[in-house]
Amino acid sequence: MLLPEFAPQSGVILTWPHRFSDWQSRLAVIEPVYVEIARAISAQESLLVLARDSGHRAHIRQRLASAGIDTTRIHCACIPTNDTWIRDYGPLTVERGGRLQLLDYTFNAWGGKYAANLDDAVTAGLARAGWFGDLPCRRQSLVLEGGSIDVDGDGTLLTTSRCLLAPTRNPGLGRAGLEAHFRQTLGVERVLWIEHGELAGDDTDAHVDMLARFCDAGTIAYSQCTDAGDRHFAPLSAMERQLRGFRTRAGVPYRLVPLPIPAPVYDAEGQRLPASYANFLIVNGAVLLPVYDDPADAVAQRALAGCFPARTIVAVRCRPLIEQYGSLHCATMQLPAGVLTAPTAERP
């Protein structure tokens, strides 16, 4: 079974921005955000930072040291990448008969929108380098991004039809074929398909991690729009109505926790950016919440605190991060307990 994000973790992977990525002209603005993400994660558990090369690795370590971050829990691996969205090209971890294995799905940059050759090779490269110990890492021909699915740890997978059924990912493979794959490979017993909902500026074709997330097997936190004049009102209201109709495996309605959407945020060209509180990251002992210098930040923080009473809600300012159309969850990938292993060959 695919392990849920709220299961115990051994660490998180973070790909650091570099001058060959889409962040090349905005490094001075985005690196402080990554420093704070690294600070928040490493305060709770191990962090594996991906650097493009040895010079980039030295730069990252200098940035972390200058920020006063305790790097005891931070590892750094050199591996080339196209960009930073590790959520969508990192490994998915399943448990079978008490044993863990990693799944390395094909990544084609959200339907061929961008270059992806280096990102698609990252999981296999990390496995060869020993970062996952001796766990098997199985390549999958299916195109699937980590941000496009969410699981509850009780046999249910949540996703959006707009993304998974896009013809640029797995043409010819419909719902039945995908569900059969998920049953066989991810160990899920049922799929809840969200038919509505989108955020302006999201270039992933409506990843579920921008819209609705499992907090536990009976709770879903979701993006809500209450402003009838906002372009998101109709699609998110339709999604909300559908979520109300979903049932748990026990046949009872989910506890639904609305998360507001921030006031519109635009880039320099006037394009609205996908600011979402649903793009939070669950780690051991905490939930990292992306915030956007908006009054709704506090509302979202209170809502998530009610979903995770045993975890601290840590706000991370992510306004610069959404300039490349993703947020905190998109930029990270958790590794369940028993996965992350620093190889003996790791060098400073």
N, C-alpha and C positions, 0 to 999 in steps of 0.2 A: 504494500500500500504506500502511496505517496505520502510522506510525512508532512503534517501541517506546519505552518510557520510558528505556531505557538508551542510546538514540541521543544524539549531541551535542545540547545545548540552547542556546537563546538566552536563556532566562529561565524564570521561574515566576510564575504569578499567585496572589495571596493576597487574599481579601476580608476586610477588617478588621471585627471585630464592632462593632455600633452599637446605639443605644438603641431602634431600631425592629425589631431582630432578636430572636430567641428568647434572646439573651444579655442582654437589657436589665437584668435583675436581678442579673447575675453579671459585669458588665463589670470590676469591680475584680479579680476572680479570673482571668478569661480573658485580659485584655489582656497580662499578663506572659508568658503562653504564646505569644501571637502575636509579641511582641517577640523571644522566643528563636527562634521559627521564622524570622522576618525576619533575625535575626543569622546563623543557620546557612546560610540560602540565599544571602544577599548576600555571604557570605565566599567563595562559589564562582562565582556568576554573577549576572546581573541579576534584579531582582525588581520586578514590577509590582503595587503595592498598590491595591486598589479602595476608595475612600472614598465615603461616601454623598453628601457635598456639600462645599463649600469649607471650612466650619467643621470638619467631621470630618477633612478632609485636614490642616488646620493642627494639629489635635489629634494626629493620627498622627505627623506630623513632629516634634512636640515630644516625644512618647513615645520615638521612636527616638533623637533627639538626647540626651535625658536618660539613655538607656541606654548612651551612648557608642558607638553603632553608626555606622560609616562609611557614609554614605548615597550615596556616589558612584555605586553601582550600583542605587540604589533610585529607581523612578519611582512617581508617584502619579496615578491617574486618578479623576475624580469621576463616579460612575455609581450610580444608586439600586439597591438590592438588597433582597430579602426577608430573606435569610439568608446564611450564610458558606460554604456547601459548594460552592465553585467547581469541584471535581472533576466534579460532576454536571451543571453547566450551562455550563462553559467549552468552548472549541473543541477539536475533534479534528483532528489534522493528518495529511493523506495526501500521498504523493508519487506523481505520475503523470508518467512520461516525463521525469523529472528536474526537474519543476516541483512546487512546493508549493501546496496549496489547503486551506482550512479548512472543516470541516463543522460546521454549527450545528444540532444535533439539538433536537427539542422536549423541553422539560423540564416535567413535570407534578407535581413534588415527590413522586416515588416512588409514583405511582398516586393522586394527588389527596389526599394526607394533609395537606398544608399549602398556604398561599398560594404561588404561584409566578410570578405575572405579571411581576414585575420581574426576577427571576432569569432567566426564559426569554428576556428581551430583552437580556441583558448582552453576549453574544458579538457580536450585530449592532451594538450600540452602540459597543463597542470598535473594531470594524472601521470603522464610519463615522467615528470620531474619529481614525483613522489609526494605531492601535497595532499593526496588522499590515501596515503599508506598503500596497502595492498588490496584495497577495495576494487572490485571489478567496475569498469567504466564502459558501458555499452552504447555504441553509436546507433542513432535512430535516423532512418531516412525521412521520417515525418518532419515537416516544418512545424515547430511549436516554440513559442516564447514563454518564459516563466511568468511574465506579467499578464498573460492572457488567461490564466487559470488560477483558481484558488480551491483549496480542499479543507474539509472540516475534521479530518482524522477519523470520521465515522462512515466512510464509504461514499460521500457525496462530493462532487466536483461542480464548481460554479464557473460559468464562462459566458461569453457573449457570442451570439450567432454572427454578428457583423464581422467580427475578427476571424473566428475559426473557420467560417464558411467563405471567406474571401477567396476568389479564384486565383489570386496571386500566391497563395500559400500551398494548398494541397488540392489542385484542380481535379475534379471528378470524385473526390472523397467527401461524401455528404455526412449528415448527422449520424446515420446508422454506422457508417464506417469508422468515424471518429470515436463514437461511443464504444464500439467493439475494441478498438485499440486501447482506449482508456481502461476498459475492464481488464484486458489481458496484460497490459504493460504497467499501468499505474495502480491497478488493484481497486479501482473505484466501482461501485455498484450502480450508481445512477448519476446522471448529469442534469443540472438545472441550467437551462439556456435562457439568458436574458436577451429579450428581443428588442429592447428599447434602451435609450440612454447614450449620450455622447458628450464630450467636452470639446469646445472650440479650441483649435490648436493642437489637439492630440493627433499625432501622425501614425499611431499604431492601429488604427481602425477600431477604436473603442476597447482597449484593454480593460479587463475587469478590475484591475488593481487601481484604476482611476475612479471606479464607479461603486463597487460593492465588495465588501470583504468579510470573511468569517472571523469573528473574535473568539468563538468557541463553537461547538457543534450545534448550538441552539440560538446563536446570536449573529446577526448580520448588521454591520455598520455601512451606511450608504450615503452617497452624495445627494443632497436635496436642494431644490431651488424653490423658493416661495415667492419670488418676484415675477408676477405674470408678464411683465414687460421685458424680461430677460430671455434671450434666445434659448436658454437651457430649460426654461420652465416646462414646455410641452414634452420634450423627450425624457427629462428626469421624472416628471410626474407620471408618465406612462410606465417608466421603470418601477417607480414606487408602487403603483397599483399591481404590477406583476409580482413584485416581491411579497406583497401582502397575500397573494395567492399561493406562494410556495409553502410547502410543508416539510418538516423534518422527517427523518426515517420513521420516527414514532407516530407520525401523522398529525402533529400539532403545529400551529403557526410558529414561525420564527419570531424571536424578539427582535424587532427592527429598531435600530438606533440611527436617527438622521444626523448627518454631518452637513453643516451649511457649506455653500460654495462662497468663496471670497468675492468681494466686489471685482468687477472686470479689471484684469491686468493686461496691458498691451506692450508690445515690443516697439522698437523705434520706427518700424514701418507701419504701425497701426494694427498689427495682427493680434488678436486676442490669444493669450497664453493659457495653457491648461493647469490652472491652480486648483489642486484637489487635496482635501484633508484625508480622503480615503487612501492616499498613497503613503500611509504610515508603515513603519517597519517594526515588527515585534522582535525583541531580543530577550536574552535571559534577564529577568528582573525589571524590564523597562519596555516602553513603547516609544519609539522616536517619531514625533509628529512634525511634519513639515508645516511651517508657518510663513506668512507672507506680509507681515506688518499691516494686518487688517483687524478691525474689531472682532471679526468672526473667529480669529485665532483662539480667543479665550473660550468661546462657545464650543468649538471643536475639542478643546482640551478637556473641558468639563464632561462632554459627552463620552469621550474615550476613557476617561477616568472611571466612569460608571461601568464600562465594558471590561476593564482590566483592573479590578480592585487590588490585586496582588502585585501589580507592576507600577513603577513610577512613569508618569508621562513626561517625556523630555522634549521640549520644543526646540526645533532646529530651523533657523532662518534659511529658507530655500527660494526666496524670490529670484536670485540670479539663475538657479538651476532650471527653472521652467522656461528660460529663454531658448533652450534646446528641446523643449516640448516634453520633458519628463520631470519627475520629482524624486523624492528621497527613496521610495521603494524601488523605483525604476533603476536607480544608481547602485543598488546593493543586492546581494544574494546570500541568504543565510545557509549555513551548513549544519545539519543536525548533529547531535552528539555522536561521536565516534567517526566523524568524517575527516576533519582537518587534522593533518599531521605534518609538522615541520620536518622536511627531509634533512638527513644528517649532512647533506651537501650544501645546506643553506649557508651563505657567506655574508658578512657585513658589507 
